[in-house]
Amino acid sequence: MLRNTIKELSTKILNNQSDFDTIKNTIDEIHKHYLETTNIGELEKSMQHLAAVPTASGMALSLNHAAACLLDYKRTAKFLDAMVSLIRKKQQEHPNEIINIFYAGCGPYAPFITLVTPLFEASEVQFSILEINASSMQMAEKLIKELQLTDYVAAYHTSDAVTFQIPDAKKYHILFSETLDALLYRESYVPILWNMLPQLSENCAIIPNNVIIQASLTYPKQEGEDVKKEKEIAVILDVREKVKNSDGNTALPEKFEPITINLAGDEKYSTMIVDTKVHIQDDIWLNRNESSLSLPLEMEIAYPLDAPNVTFFYELKPSVELKLKN
């Protein structure tokens, strides 16, 4: 039975978190099963399934691009590890309770249902799914049915997570919303948390727990050094700090307060690096270059400086984007 095969493969990923080759080969095998089950490969050239879907603030990935996220190997492995660990932690905190999980933005494979639920009984965990892309939702439902996992899904919602009001929101123990990209560009992670966190209980855990955009400066490489020395200079955006201002009644702002970095002074720098640090849960992070979510932006600093100040601001309307001006 395919469900048992997926259970074995998920367990293999969990037991080999430090072995990249095993992770890659295992996820490739899972992807092959999912392709065969959904026939998603037949849709790959359809413009309908390549187009991103606009949300109330930001964009949602197309069906094909959402499916491809499974093949971001360390990302999938670490999110799976975090989800399973967090469910077990919640089981200890809430003995004899069903652990309820709200999954916003599941994509066509709903990987953190389809990889996770075979490891538990339906009497232990229940998911509610939200997906803005109707084609992705149909595909996810098909895969869940083929894997014989329908008993784990309490509700399917096709709607925009940026504005959605969660039915019986206080019952959820975990919110899962892997709706982000490097530099928090375009996708709706921030607006979704702004909308959903005030609805949920204070003890509801979030995966990913936080995203921090941080700037560092590198010094020119010295003779004998393998890498440039680097120093952290500023936190441009700490998402959880910013969304604390949402109380359920406050409108999403057009942008957050700008952060200005001054490059003048006696020290000379080589580049500025802007990192997206994804805190998944507990001690699980996506580090620089481990995933498409954590690819750094590196900018050369040319002297003499035309303008010593560099200002970053995170725009939320009309688009979701980190912007820079000097």
C-alpha positions in Angstrom: 0.0 0.0 0.0 1.4 3.4 -1.0 0.6 4.9 2.4 2.9 2.4 4.1 5.6 3.2 1.5 5.3 6.9 2.3 5.5 6.1 6.0 8.7 4.2 5.5 10.2 7.0 3.4 9.2 9.7 5.8 10.8 7.8 8.7 13.9 7.4 6.6 14.1 11.2 6.2 13.6 11.8 9.9 16.3 9.3 10.8 18.9 10.7 8.4 18.7 14.5 8.9 22.4 15.0 8.5 22.8 12.7 5.5 22.0 14.9 2.5 22.4 12.1 -0.1 19.9 9.9 1.7 17.5 12.9 2.1 17.7 13.7 -1.6 17.3 10.1 -2.8 14.3 9.6 -0.5 12.5 12.8 -1.4 13.1 12.0 -5.1 11.4 8.6 -4.5 8.5 10.3 -2.8 8.2 12.8 -5.6 8.1 9.9 -8.2 5.2 8.3 -6.3 3.4 11.7 -6.1 3.9 12.3 -9.8 2.5 8.9 -10.7 -0.5 9.3 -8.3 -1.5 12.8 -9.4 -0.4 12.9 -13.0 0.8 16.4 -12.3 3.5 16.0 -15.0 0.9 16.2 -17.7 0.0 19.7 -16.5 3.6 21.1 -16.5 3.3 23.0 -19.7 -0.1 24.5 -19.1 0.0 28.3 -18.6 -2.9 27.9 -16.2 -0.8 25.9 -13.8 2.4 28.1 -14.3 0.7 31.4 -13.3 1.0 32.7 -9.7 -2.3 33.5 -8.0 -2.9 37.0 -6.6 -3.9 37.3 -2.9 -5.2 40.3 -1.0 -1.5 41.1 -0.3 1.2 39.2 -2.2 1.0 36.2 -4.5 0.5 32.5 -4.1 2.6 30.0 -6.0 1.3 28.3 -9.1 0.4 24.7 -9.0 3.7 23.6 -10.7 5.9 25.8 -8.6 4.2 24.7 -5.4 4.8 21.1 -6.3 8.4 21.7 -7.0 8.9 23.0 -3.4 9.1 19.3 -2.3 12.4 19.0 -4.1 14.0 21.8 -2.0 15.6 18.9 -0.1 16.9 20.4 3.2 13.8 22.6 3.4 11.5 19.6 3.2 13.6 17.5 5.6 13.8 20.2 8.2 10.1 21.2 8.0 9.1 17.5 8.3 11.4 17.1 11.3 9.9 20.2 13.0 6.3 19.2 12.3 6.7 15.7 13.7 8.6 16.9 16.7 6.1 19.6 17.4 3.1 17.3 17.2 4.8 15.0 19.7 5.5 17.9 22.0 1.9 19.1 21.8 0.8 15.5 22.6 2.8 15.7 25.8 1.3 19.1 26.7 -2.2 18.0 25.8 -2.6 14.3 26.7 -5.7 12.5 25.5 -6.5 15.4 23.1 -6.5 15.3 19.3 -3.8 17.7 18.0 -5.5 20.0 15.6 -3.4 21.6 12.8 -4.4 24.4 10.5 -2.4 24.2 7.2 -2.5 27.4 5.2 -1.1 27.0 1.6 -0.8 23.3 1.1 -0.1 23.2 -2.6 -0.9 20.2 -4.8 1.1 17.7 -2.7 0.2 18.9 0.8 3.5 17.4 1.9 3.2 18.2 5.6 0.0 16.2 5.7 0.9 13.4 3.3 4.3 12.9 4.8 3.3 13.4 8.4 -0.1 11.7 8.9 1.1 8.1 8.1 3.3 8.4 11.2 0.3 8.9 13.4 -3.3 7.6 13.9 -6.3 9.7 12.8 -7.3 9.7 16.5 -4.1 11.6 17.3 -4.0 14.4 14.7 -6.5 16.2 12.5 -5.8 18.8 9.8 -7.8 21.6 8.3 -6.5 22.7 4.9 -6.6 26.1 3.3 -5.4 26.7 -0.3 -6.2 29.7 -2.6 -5.4 27.8 -5.8 -8.4 25.6 -6.7 -6.4 23.4 -9.0 -3.8 22.8 -6.2 -6.6 21.9 -3.8 -8.2 19.4 -6.2 -4.8 17.8 -6.6 -4.1 17.7 -2.9 -7.5 16.1 -2.3 -6.8 13.5 -4.9 -3.4 12.6 -3.4 -4.8 12.5 0.1 -7.6 10.1 -1.1 -5.2 7.9 -3.0 -3.0 7.6 0.1 -6.1 6.7 2.2 -5.5 9.7 4.5 -9.0 11.3 4.3 -9.7 10.4 7.9 -7.0 12.8 9.0 -8.6 15.9 7.2 -11.4 17.6 9.0 -12.0 20.4 6.5 -10.9 21.7 3.1 -11.1 25.5 2.5 -10.5 27.1 -0.9 -9.9 30.7 0.0 -7.3 33.5 0.6 -5.3 33.0 3.8 -4.7 36.8 4.0 -8.3 37.5 4.7 -9.7 34.1 5.8 -11.6 33.8 9.1 -10.8 30.4 10.7 -13.8 28.5 12.0 -13.4 27.6 15.7 -9.9 29.0 15.5 -9.0 28.6 19.2 -9.0 24.8 19.0 -5.8 24.7 16.9 -2.6 23.6 18.5 -0.4 24.3 15.4 -0.5 26.7 12.4 1.6 25.6 9.5 2.1 28.2 6.7 5.1 27.6 4.5 4.1 30.6 2.4 7.4 32.5 1.9 10.4 33.0 -0.3 13.9 34.4 0.1 13.8 38.1 1.4 10.0 37.5 2.0 9.5 38.5 -1.6 6.0 38.2 -3.2 4.6 35.4 -1.1 2.2 36.2 1.8 3.8 34.8 5.0 3.7 38.2 6.7 0.1 39.2 5.8 -1.1 35.6 6.6 0.4 35.8 10.1 -1.0 39.4 10.5 -4.5 38.0 9.8 -4.3 34.6 11.5 -2.3 35.0 14.7 -5.0 37.2 16.5 -7.6 34.5 15.7 -5.6 31.6 17.2 -5.0 30.8 20.9 -1.9 32.3 22.5 -0.4 28.8 22.9 -0.8 27.9 19.2 2.6 27.1 17.8 3.6 28.3 14.3 5.7 26.6 11.7 7.9 28.4 10.6 8.1 30.1 13.9 9.7 33.2 12.6 11.6 34.8 9.7 14.4 37.4 10.3 15.9 39.5 7.5 19.4 40.5 8.5 22.1 42.6 7.0 25.8 41.9 7.4 29.0 43.6 6.1 32.0 41.7 4.8 35.6 43.0 4.9 38.0 42.6 2.0 39.5 39.2 2.0 43.0 39.2 3.4 45.9 37.0 2.2 45.6 33.5 3.6 41.9 33.8 4.4 39.5 31.3 2.9 36.5 33.4 3.4 35.8 37.1 4.1 35.3 38.2 7.7 31.8 39.3 8.3 29.9 41.2 10.9 26.2 41.5 11.5 25.1 45.1 11.2 21.3 45.3 11.5 18.0 43.4 11.7 16.0 44.7 8.8 12.8 42.8 9.7 11.8 40.5 12.5 8.4 39.2 11.4 7.1 38.0 14.8 8.0 41.4 16.3 6.1 43.2 13.6 3.0 41.1 13.6 2.6 41.6 17.4 1.0 44.9 16.4 -2.0 43.0 14.8 -4.9 42.6 17.2 -7.5 41.4 14.7 -8.9 44.9 14.2 -5.8 46.8 12.9 -5.5 46.9 9.2 -2.3 45.6 7.5 0.0 48.6 7.0 1.2 49.6 3.6 4.8 49.2 4.8 6.8 48.7 8.0 9.2 51.3 9.5 12.4 51.7 7.5 15.8 50.7 8.7 18.8 52.8 7.7 22.4 51.6 7.7 25.2 54.0 7.6 28.3 52.8 5.7 30.5 55.9 6.5 33.4 55.6 8.9 37.0 54.5 9.1 36.4 50.9 8.2 36.1 49.8 4.6 33.8 47.0 3.5 33.7 44.7 0.5 30.0 43.7 0.3 26.7 43.9 2.1 24.9 40.6 2.5 21.1 40.4 3.2 20.1 37.0 4.7 16.7 35.4 5.2 17.0 33.4 8.5 14.1 31.0 8.8 13.5 29.8 12.3 11.4 26.7 11.8 10.9 25.5 15.4 13.1 25.1 18.5 16.7 24.6 17.4 15.8 23.9 13.7 16.8 26.7 11.3 17.3 27.1 7.6 20.8 28.5 7.3 22.3 30.5 4.5 22.2 28.6 1.1 20.5 25.5 2.6 17.3 26.3 0.7 15.8 28.5 -1.9 14.2 30.3 1.1 17.6 31.2 2.5 19.6 32.3 -0.5 21.5 35.5 0.4 21.5 38.8 -1.6 25.1 40.1 -1.8 25.8 43.7 -3.0 29.2 45.1 -3.7 30.2 48.3 -1.9 32.1 50.7 -4.1 34.3 53.5 -2.7 34.2 56.5 -2.6 30.6 56.3 -1.4 28.1 58.4 -3.4 25.6 58.0 -0.6 26.7 56.6 2.8 23.1 55.7 3.9 21.3 52.6 2.7 17.6 52.4 3.8 15.5 49.2 3.7 11.8 49.1 4.0 9.3 46.2 3.7 6.3 47.0 1.6 3.1 45.1 2.0 0.8 47.0 -0.3 0.2 47.0 -3.3 2.9 44.3 -3.4 4.9 42.3 -0.9 8.6 43.2 -1.3 11.7 44.3 0.5 12.9 47.6 -1.0 16.1 49.5 -0.8 17.0 53.1 -1.4 20.0 55.3 -0.8 
